[in-house]
């Protein structure tokens, strides 16, 4: 049934938008400020362009493999061994990031609202959402994204507009922050911010045509890049560097500044609600693709029996980092500096090998004909 399922470009775009842009409500703005100082927004533009260029190469190579995801192409290259190798890399990749993000969201929720609750209890809220989302399946998840993302977008636009009174253009001076070298040389690996683009290469069979694949990829990357850039620019216009690198949850800190008279205060409570929805959408979709990838990698008939065991595994693994700082380091220092190898380099290498094999097969067939 799931192999026959298809969904539209809008659903796929909103799914990818949320998967890539979720870091806006975590620590993205602070991280780019650490990397490039007052030029954090320029760094974001730079890595967005790099992501678009990387996808352009992948999209051109993908033209000959319409309707096939990366695991299908791996099987085309090396049979079962090829599928298992590529599927295992993607599986480990997804388990790592979903586990880390689960801990980050849980720690942040504990700090903001559930201050006296143990972290193990807080994580259960998100874990329950992940389990329910996985049981509902991909179609339900993408439809939910299609409905929720426009509402969430309006909420963040409102927050951005409401804090405009605090903007100060002098706070993004000097314009190139910590220097051009930090931005354009040291910032190259930061393209891993777009690591969740890998999800697009798993949903190819469900969006049918290569034209849809192009549209979804370029549109979601452009919107996500624009959103990330604007969020980092707004943050730096409000909080001067180096004070910008001292707080946590930058968007939450921004929402706390909104105050328009006696009857329009404490807007951060709306942000917390919105932030929770974003977290559930991200974690549910990420967890679904974990069990889906494992199922397809090892050619299993059903993925549902995997849900509870993997939920327990991820829940347990999320407590391996001793604290929030260690968790953030696992994401920003390790994952976000190396994930580009899996998201961009691996698909390019796989597609080049597959294209070479396909060309040789055509040559052999032509010579035999």
Secondary structure, 3 states (H helix, E strand, C coil): CHHHCCCCHHHHHHHHHHHHHHHHHCCHHHHHHHHHHHHHHHHHHHHHHHHHHHHHHHHHHHHHHCCCCHHHHHHHHHHHHHHHHHHHHHHHHHHHHHHHHHHHHHHHHHHHCCCCCCHHHHHHHHHHHHHHHHHHCHHHHHHHHHHHHHHHHHHHHHHHHHCHHHCCHHHHCCCCCCCHHHHHCCCHHHHHHHHHHHHHHCCHHHCCCHHHHHHHHHHHHHHHHHHHHHHHHHHHHHCCCCHHHCCCCHHHHHHCCCCCCCCCCCCHHHHHHHHHHHHHHHHHHHHHHHHHHHHHHCCCCCCCCHHHHHHHHHHHHCCCCCCHHHHHHHHHHHHHHHCHHHHHHHHHHHHHHHHHHHHHHHHHHHHHC
